[in-house]
Amino acid sequence: MNDVPVYMVVNLIITDKDEYRKYEKGFFAILKKHKGSFVTYDDNHMTLEGTAPRSGRMIIFSFPSEQAGRDWFADADYQALSEHRRAGTKMEFLTMVHGLPPRD
């Protein structure tokens, strides 16, 4: 499955806007470094069925492969930057979802 795109789905609650802004300011350069793409975020998401995430911001971004996503998460610069996210949010989940494999 390493040759299919992956999508990161995130749900977090911002508890300290200043800390979270520090994270946001550095996020996109590191995302780009790993060939990631930002898809969207939503502070007013709607669950149509099932158990909803508690609240907060839903974020979706993608990478061209699982390895690229893993490399982004393991990147020392990202881990240092993510301390601002950890200080400024309550993370509900950060989930990697695999895209469909190529069809023959």
N, C-alpha and C positions, 0 to 999 in steps of 0.2 A: 504494500500500500504506500510505499515511499514515493511513488511517482504520480500521485493524485493530489490535487489541491486540498488544503485544510482550512477550516474556518474556526476562528476563536470566537466563542460566545461568552460574554462576561456580564455578570450582574454585580453591581457594587452600590453601596450607599455612601455618598460623599458626606463626611463628618467635619472636615476642615478644608474649606475651599482654597485657602492659601497654599497648603501643602499639596493638594491635588493639582493646582495650577502649575506648581513646580514640576510635577510629574508630566503633565500634559505638554509643557514646553519642550521637554527632552524626548518625548515618546516617538514623535513622527520620524526624527532622524534615525533612530535605532530601528524602527519598523522598516524604513526604506533600505537601510543597510542589509537587512535580511530578505529583501525583495518582497516585503509585505505590502498589503494594500488595505487602507481603511475603507470600510463599507458604509457604516452608519452608527449612530447612537440615538437613543430615545429615552427621554426622561418621563414619558407618559405612555408606556407600552400597555398593551391590552392582551390579557389571556382570555381566549375564547372557550377553552375547556381544560379541565385538569387543575392541578394545584399551581397557583401563580407564584412566581418569585415574590419575596416579601415586599419589595419596593425598590426604589432607586433607579439607577441608570443601567440600561441594557446597551451593550456595545458589541459590534461585529466587525472583525477584520480578518484578513486571509493571508495565506502564504502559498507559494507554488507547490510545496511538498511538506510532508510531516517533518522531514529533517530540517528544513528551513524554520519551521515553527519551533522545533526543539532547540535549534541553535539560537534563535531569538530569545527564548526564555532563559537559556543557560548563559547568555552573553553577560560578561562581568559588568559592562556599562549598564545594561538593562537592570541587572539585579541591584546595582547601586542606586539607579534612578527609582526603582520600584519601592525603595524605602520611603520615598515621599508618598507613593500610593498607599502603602501600608499605614503610614502615619495619618493620612488624610481620608481614609475610607474604611468601610467595613466590607470586606470582600465576601459576597455570597458564593460565587463560583467563577472559575475560569476554566472553560471546557473546550477541548479540541474536538472538532467534528470533521470526519473525513468526507471529501467530495466523492462523487461517483467515479469509478475507474473508467478508463477509455473503453469504448465499445469496439469490438472487432468487426 
